[in-house]
Amino acid sequence: MAKAASKNAKIKDAKASAEAKNWTKVIKAVRSPKSGAYTFKEAIIHKDKVKDYLSEK
C-alpha cells in the first residue's frame, strides 16, 4: 500500500506552489552584431520584472 502524505507536507507544497507561480521562464532572441545570427538567452525571473528584462539590450 502507498503511504498517505501527511497534512504538513500538503500545506508546505501548497505554499511552495503559490510562490512558484510568481516566477516565469523568459526566452529572448539576441542578434549577434558580428555574424547577424540569432542566439537565445534564457532566464527565470520574477513576473513583475519581465518587461524590464525584455527591454534591456
C-alpha positions in Angstrom: 0.0 0.0 0.0 1.1 3.5 -0.7 1.7 5.8 2.3 -0.6 8.8 2.7 1.0 12.2 2.6 0.9 14.0 5.9 -1.1 17.1 6.4 2.0 19.3 7.0 3.5 18.1 3.7 0.4 19.2 1.8 0.4 22.7 3.4 4.1 23.1 2.6 3.6 22.1 -1.0 0.7 24.5 -1.4 2.8 27.4 -0.2 5.7 26.4 -2.5 3.3 26.1 -5.4 1.8 29.5 -4.8 5.2 31.1 -4.6 6.4 29.3 -7.7 3.6 30.9 -9.8 5.3 34.3 -9.4 8.3 33.2 -11.5 8.5 33.0 -15.3 10.9 31.5 -17.8 11.7 34.1 -20.4 13.5 33.3 -23.7 14.9 36.3 -25.5 16.3 36.3 -29.1 19.6 38.3 -29.4 21.2 39.1 -32.7 24.9 38.9 -33.0 26.4 42.1 -34.4 29.3 40.2 -36.0 27.5 37.4 -37.9 23.9 38.6 -37.8 22.8 35.2 -36.4 20.4 34.9 -33.6 21.1 33.3 -30.3 18.7 32.8 -27.4 19.1 33.8 -23.8 17.0 32.1 -21.2 16.3 33.3 -17.7 13.9 32.6 -14.9 12.8 35.9 -13.4 10.0 37.3 -11.3 6.8 38.0 -13.2 7.0 41.7 -12.2 10.4 42.2 -14.0 9.6 40.6 -17.4 9.1 43.9 -19.2 12.4 45.3 -17.8 14.3 42.1 -18.9 12.9 42.2 -22.4 13.6 45.9 -22.9 17.2 45.8 -21.9 19.9 45.2 -24.6 
